[in-house]
Amino acid sequence: MKKNYYKRGIGYVFLNAKFYEKLGIGKKEESVIITAIQTIAMAIMFYILLVLAFSL
């Protein structure tokens, strides 16, 4: 399962993190790690968008 996450990319984690939280599958620690990855990825994407906006 975890290998598929990395193969399909961050977007796959984005979509499935909330889905898995709703179902309550897996440990709470794993969902916390997924949400941490989500927030970090969102921050990076936001930063990249800002850099692109100001560079243009």
C-alpha positions as a Markdown table, in Angstrom:
| # | Residue | x | y | z |
|---|---|---|---|---|
| 1 | Met | 0.0 | 0.0 | 0.0 |
| 2 | Lys | 2.7 | 2.5 | 1.0 |
| 3 | Lys | 4.7 | 1.8 | -2.2 |
| 4 | Asn | 1.7 | 2.7 | -4.3 |
| 5 | Tyr | 1.4 | 6.1 | -2.5 |
| 6 | Tyr | 4.9 | 7.0 | -3.5 |
| 7 | Lys | 4.5 | 5.8 | -7.1 |
| 8 | Arg | 1.3 | 7.7 | -7.7 |
| 9 | Gly | 2.7 | 10.9 | -6.0 |
| 10 | Ile | 1.6 | 13.5 | -3.6 |
| 11 | Gly | -1.8 | 14.1 | -5.3 |
| 12 | Tyr | -2.8 | 10.5 | -4.5 |
| 13 | Val | -1.9 | 11.1 | -0.8 |
| 14 | Phe | -4.0 | 14.4 | -0.9 |
| 15 | Leu | -7.1 | 12.6 | -2.1 |
| 16 | Asn | -6.8 | 9.5 | 0.0 |
| 17 | Ala | -5.7 | 11.1 | 3.4 |
| 18 | Lys | -9.2 | 12.6 | 4.1 |
| 19 | Phe | -10.9 | 9.4 | 2.7 |
| 20 | Tyr | -8.9 | 7.2 | 5.0 |
| 21 | Glu | -9.6 | 9.5 | 8.0 |
| 22 | Lys | -13.3 | 9.2 | 7.3 |
| 23 | Leu | -13.2 | 5.4 | 7.2 |
| 24 | Gly | -10.9 | 5.3 | 10.2 |
| 25 | Ile | -8.6 | 2.7 | 8.5 |
| 26 | Gly | -5.2 | 2.3 | 9.9 |
| 27 | Lys | -3.5 | 3.8 | 13.0 |
| 28 | Lys | -4.0 | 7.4 | 14.2 |
| 29 | Glu | -0.3 | 7.9 | 14.0 |
| 30 | Glu | -0.3 | 7.2 | 10.3 |
| 31 | Ser | -3.1 | 9.7 | 9.7 |
| 32 | Val | -1.2 | 12.3 | 11.6 |
| 33 | Ile | 1.9 | 11.6 | 9.4 |
| 34 | Ile | -0.3 | 11.9 | 6.3 |
| 35 | Thr | -1.8 | 15.2 | 7.4 |
| 36 | Ala | 1.7 | 16.5 | 8.2 |
| 37 | Ile | 2.8 | 15.6 | 4.7 |
| 38 | Gln | -0.3 | 17.2 | 3.4 |
| 39 | Thr | 0.3 | 20.5 | 5.2 |
| 40 | Ile | 4.0 | 20.6 | 4.2 |
| 41 | Ala | 3.2 | 19.9 | 0.5 |
| 42 | Met | 0.5 | 22.6 | 0.6 |
| 43 | Ala | 2.9 | 25.1 | 2.0 |
| 44 | Ile | 5.5 | 24.2 | -0.6 |
| 45 | Met | 3.0 | 24.5 | -3.4 |
| 46 | Phe | 1.8 | 27.8 | -2.1 |
| 47 | Tyr | 5.4 | 29.1 | -1.8 |
| 48 | Ile | 6.1 | 28.0 | -5.4 |
| 49 | Leu | 2.9 | 29.7 | -6.6 |
| 50 | Leu | 4.0 | 32.9 | -4.9 |
| 51 | Val | 7.5 | 32.7 | -6.4 |
| 52 | Leu | 6.1 | 32.2 | -9.8 |
| 53 | Ala | 3.6 | 35.0 | -9.4 |
| 54 | Phe | 6.3 | 37.5 | -8.4 |
| 55 | Ser | 8.8 | 36.3 | -11.0 |
| 56 | Leu | 6.2 | 36.9 | -13.7 |
